[in-house]
């Protein structure tokens, strides 16, 4: 099997790499939806991210997969005859601790997408059949890709992806040359290519591991909640999922940068990826459920956390975040430490 293309060698698409790395730091962000036409290296990016993880696990969900293939199956005969539950793991179990990749997720049946997002959010897969049930942990980084020209996802499903980014064609001649040269060098001699990028690849792995360890200690100041709420209201999003995603992503970004307190810059870096697929088109009326109540409720400024200095360090859920709103601004790439991701002004 040909060794994979290293994440550290990917040129350009810094905002996409940022979204992927943030989910690797905190899978609770809810996954990444990547939009773009064919031939934009979406699968390459997903596989490269999996290689940065401790287990390096990558599971590809085919479009024709059945529900049983996805969630696993129970052997009822053995359960009824011998009183033992025999569970055959599905793709969700196989993806635990790694990356679950769904190419053309917009062409997957809605009920499978719904089920997939449920498990991604809870981190637990429950299989039930005729009164018998089995559950197992299923914490993975969900990466879905789609070409909007081939159909859209329902808004209810779009909203449940944590971050959404669009692949952009490179309009810079020098960058296009660098990309094609790197790809051809890799195809000619994958091992030699990977060896040239080994040191930077190891540096990324170590930085990612450190960020995951630091994550529970990162604090979210009270003013960050207000900033998140303001950004969400400006985008006219419905519900509070955007606020929560922005806060989680900002916290992960601060962990990546080695800080123990998230700030406005962290929020502004991740805001667009959290809002672009939730933003209501200009001029469209809000739904009845989204209309602010006259007294209290979500129409008021969201309250700050009761204890802003409290962290999630004592939570049983890795990367857990109290259910309170968040905020952020224009998308800005992570500093990958190799010059590939440059901060935008």
Secondary structure, DSSP 4 states (H G I P E B T S, - for coil): -PPPPPGGG--S-HHHHHHHHHHHH-GGG--EEEE--TTS-HHHHHHHHHHHSSS--EEE--TT--HHHHH-EEEHHHHHHHS--EEE--HHHHTTTSEEEETTGGGS-HHHHHHHHHHHHHSEEEEEETTEEEEEE---EEEEEE-GGG----HHHHTTSSEEEE------HHHHHHHHHHHHHHHH-HHHHHHHTHHHHHHHHHHHHHHHHHGGG-EE-HHHHHHHHHHHHHTT--SSHHHHHHHHHHHHHHHHTT-SEE-HHHHHHHHHHHHTTTPPPTTPPPPGGGSPPSSSGGGSPPPPPTTTT--STT-SSTT---S------S------SSSSS----
